[in-house]
Amino acid sequence: MLAAALAVLCLDAHEVAHADTTAVAGTARSTAPVRGLDVSGHNPHVDWQATAAKGASFAYVKATEGVTYTSSYFTQQYNGAADAGLIRGAYHFARPDASGGRAQADYFLAHGGKWTRDGKTLPGALDMEANAHGDPCWGLSPGAMTSWIAAFVNEYHARTGRHPAIYTPAGWWANCTGNYRGFGTTAPLWIVNQSGTPTPLPAGWSTYTIWQTAESGAFPGDQDVFNGSLQDLRTFALHDYTPPPPAPNWPLVVQGQAGRQVTTVQYLLNAHGAALTVDSRFGTTTRNAVVSFQNSQGLTPDGMVGPNTWKHLVVTVRQGDSGAAVRAAQDELKAHGAAVTVDGRFGDGTRKAVLAFQKSRKLTPDGVIGASTWMNLVS
């Protein structure tokens, strides 16, 4: 697949997606990551034996796009991967502007996208990403986009017995589906994030199955990691598989993003003296506040909230405290399902919510939000 630079409102920092052809393309249970790749007609001549020798265990191969395009390289790539011992699957590049989701699922199934329980075939994947040559959401409203995806997913499931994996970046999902949560319990997530971490995940998913980590590397095409062991990968080829949750980490939050993590950054900046309007949008004003904070802490003033900035930004809060940092904590707790009021006062109700969250994450249940609890909240 060809990596494309897409609109910042649709992709979080460093997320890269598959480009359409017609317009021109976590922590595993094992200590050794189970690595793979995804390829298309932009990678026409893959030496599959050499790729396997370098450590690739699986591959996804582009089969179709819309209802008019089939990759002329699909058969040789798909069979070549299998002949080299890789577990492989096919993917479909969605064109919601061209025809309905059901029609595209049928086209995909007719041109290489079938799943068989043979132990070497992964369920098909639906590539949902921005239109790099027009409206990022393909001219559809969030509701219409959600219905389109559901039509594809339901048709594929009805005809194969498997839910297709959904390949998407979290930023595009938020913008173009309105953070729809309905697919997270059934469709495996193939998360696109090349910032060094699979998180944040799109709304509805608590974990991911495959993580696209880079647009180039040891293997041809894009680089991927499976969330589990090699035996787990074999399980995924045979039937549904529940991957482990991603390890907590400090996310990268940058200009152009929107959502919960931006809200938390804005509250915490205000706790350090900024006067931001908390609107969940990382615009120029928020970036300027980040740069100012980084300068005050002796950090590199790059305007991005990464691990080092997070560690200086978070404020330990406990019962009896009040202010913007408490609001940040309450907002995060609420996003994780706690029934707390975001009022900036750390009372008994907030403490109980903190204790419940800490127990759920196997943290020391002390009711105090320190660095470790903050990291689990924002990751």
N, C-alpha and C positions, 0 to 999 in steps of 0.2 A: 504494500500500500504506500502511496506517496503521501508524505507528511505535508500538510498545508497550514500556512499561517492564517488563522481565522480571527474574526472580530472579537475584541477583548471582552465584550459583554457576553459572549457565548462560551468562551473558554477561560478557565482559571489559568493562572500563571503557568507557563511551560507545558500546558496540555496541548497535545498535538493529535490530529485526527486523520482518518483516511480521506483522501480527496476523491471526488467523483471522477469517473473516467470519461463520461460523455462530455463533460465540460472541457476537457483538454484534447486520479487515484486515492505484599504483606508478610506478613510473617508466616512462613510455612511450618508445618509440623516437623519436617525434617530439617536438620541443620544445613543441608545443602539445598539451595533453591532449585525447584523444578522449572527449568527454563524452556522457553519456546519462542516462536516467531509467527508473524502473520505477513503474507505476501499477496501480490496481485499481479496484473499484467505489467506493472512497473518494475517487477523483479523477474524477468522472463526466463532466465537460465540459472536456476538454483542447483547447485551441486548437493543433492540431498544426502548422499553418503558422507561427504565431508562435513556437512552441517550436523549430522547425527554424531559424527566422531568428535565434534567440538562440544557436545553435551546437550544438544537440543532433544527434548522429549516429546514435544507436541508442536502442532502447527495449525493455523487457520488459513484457508486459501479463499480468495475472493472468487465467487462463482458468478454472481449476477448483480444487476443494478436496474431498478425500475422494472419495466416489463419488455424492454427491447434490447438490453445488453447482456451478453454472456461472454465471460473472459475466454479468449481463444487459448489461453495458457492453463486454464483450470484443470483439464483432465490430466495433463502431464505433471502438473505441480501436485495435484491431489494424490495421484497414484505414485508419483515419485517419493512423496513423503512417506506413504504407507510402505513402499518397498524398502525404504531405509529403516523401517522399524518405528517411525514416529506415529503417535496417535494423532489423527488429524480430523479436522472438521471444515465445513464450508461456511462462508458468510455472504450476506446480501447487503449491498449498499442501498439504503432506503432513499426513495425519491417520492416523498409525500405530495409533491406538486404534480406528479405525472399520472398517478392512478391510485386506487384504494389499497389499503393494507392487505385485505384478503387476496386481491388479485396478485399482488406482489409476492405474497407467501406462496401462492400456487405456482407462480412463474419460477420462483426459487426452487421449490420442490421438484419441478419438472426439469430443472437444469443443474442438478448436482447437489441440491440442499437436503436430500433425504438423510434421515438417521436410521441406522440399523444396529441392533444389539449384537455386534460382533466383537466388542472389546477393543476395537481400534478406530471407532468413529465417534467423534464428539457431536453433541447436539448442534444443530445449525445456529448461527449467530446473526442478529439483526444489528446492522451498523447505523446508529442514530446520531447524527452530528450536523453541524451547520452547513448550509449552502454557502460555499466560499465565493460564489459569483452572483449573489443576490440577497434577498431577505434570508437571514440566518435560520429562520423558522419555516422556510419554504412556503411562506404565505399563509400559514395556518395559525389560528389562535391556539392558546394552550389547551382548551377543551377539544378542539378539532384534532390537534396533534395527539392527545391522549387517546382519543377514539381511533385514530389511524393505527397507532401502535397496538392497541388492544385487538383490532381486527386482524393484524398480522399474527400476533402472538396466539390468539385463539384458533386461527385456522391452522397454524403450524402444529399446535398441540393436538388439535382434533385429528389431524392426519398422521401424526407420528407417535403420539403419546408422550412426547417430551416438550417442555417449554424451551423456546430458543433463548440462548444467552443474549443479553442486550449490551452492546458496546456503546458507551457514551461517556462524555466528560460531564462532571458535576455542574459546571457553569452553564453548559448548553441545556442540560435537563431542567435547571431552575428557571431559565429564561423562556424555554419553549414548551414546557409542560406545566409551568406554574408550580414546580415542586410536587408533582403528583406522586403519591406514595403507593399506589395500588399494585405495582408489579414486584415489589421487593420480597414478597413471601413466596413467589413462584418462579420467576425468571432469574436465572443466574446472572450476576453482574460481571461484565468485562469493563473494568474502570480504566479510563484514559487519564493519566496524570504523570507528566514527566518532570515533576518538581522534586523527586526523590522520595515521595510518600504516596500511598494510594488514597489517602484521605485528603479532603473531605469526600464522603461518598454521596451520591445523589439521594434525594429524599426517598424513604421507603426501604432502603437497604441498610442492614446492620453490619454487613460484611460483603466481601467480594470473592469471586471465584478466580478470575484472571485479572492481572494488572499489566497494562501496557506501560512499560517503564521508559522507553526511548525509541526514537525513530531510526536509530542505527546502532550497530554494536558488533558483537562477535558473529552474529548470524545475518544472513540476507534479510532485508525488509525491516519491519518494526520488531522490537524486542519485548517479550512478554514473560511473566512469571506466574506460575500456578500457585494458588493459595492452598497448599497441602503437600503431601508426600507423593512419591511416584505411585504408590498403591492407591492413594486417594484419586489421582488422575485416572487410573484404570477404573476405579469405581464410578467416577463421573462419566466415563465413556459408556458404562453399562446402565446406569440409572441415576436418579436424583442424588445429589451430594450436598451436605451442609458443611461449608468451610468454616474454619475457626475465625473468630472476630479479629480484626486487625489490631496490632499492638498499639497502645496509646502513644502519641507523639505530638510535638508542637507543629501545627499546620503552617503553611506559608500563606499569608494573606496579603494581597497586593491591590494596587489601584485597578479599578474595573470590576472587582468582585462585589457581590452583594449577598446578604443573608446573615445568618446567626453569628458566624464568627466575626463579621464586620461589626455587628452590633456590640459584641463583647469588647472588641478593640476600642471602639468609640467610647464606651462607658469607662474603660480602664484609662484611656487617655484623659478623660475628664477627671478621673480620680487623681491624676497627676497634675492637674491645673489647666488643662485645655478647656475650651468652651464650645465643644462641638454639638451640633444638633444630631441626636442619635436617630439616624434614618436608615441604617443598615446598608448604606451605599458608600463604597470606598471611592470617593471622588478626590479632586485636587485639594480641597480643604482638609480632608482626613489625611491625605498624604503629607501635606505640609506640617500637620500636627505630629505625625510620626517622625518626620525628619527633625523637627524641633526637639522631640523627646529623645531621639537617638543622640543628637548633639549634646544634650544635657547629661546623658549617661556615658559619654565617651565611646559610643558605638559608631560603627560605620553608618553614615547618614544616607542610606540607599532608599528610604521611603517604603521599605518592605518589612512586614512583620513576620520574621522567621524565628527560629529557636532562641537565638541570643536576645532578640528584642522582647519576645514573650517572657523570658526569664526575668527581665528587668521590669516588665510592664505589670505582671500580676502582683496583686496585693493580698497578703494573708488577712482573711476576715474571719470573725468568730461571733458568737452570740453577744449582743450588746452593741455591735458596730452598726454604722449607718453610712449612707452615701453612695456614690456612683459605682464603687467596686462591689458593694453588696447588690446593687441592681444588676450588675453584670453577672454575678453568681446566680442570682434568682432567675434571670432570663435563661441562663444555661440549664439550670435545674428544671425549669418549666419545659424547655425543649427536649429534655430527657424523660419527660412524663410526670414530673412532680406537680402536685396541685398547690403551687405557691403563688402568692401575689407579688408582683414586681413593684415593691414600694420603697426599696432602699433601706429597710429596717430589718436587721438580723435578729428575729425573735425566735420563739420556741418552734413555730411551724417551719421556719427555714432550717433550723438546726436538725429537726427530725428528717427533713428532706435530704439534708447533707448526709446524715447517718445512713439512711436507706441507700443513697447513691454509693457511698463508700463501701458498704457491704456488698452491693451488687457488682462492684469492680474489684472486690477482694483487697481493698485498701484498709489501713488502720481506721476503724470507725471512731474517730475522736470528735466529730462534729465541727472541726476546724478546716477551712479551705486554704490549704497551703499549696506549694508548688505542684506536688504530685496529684492532688485532687483537681487543681486547675487544669493540668495537662489532660487528665481523663475527661474533664468536662468539655474542653474545647477541641479535642482531637476528633 
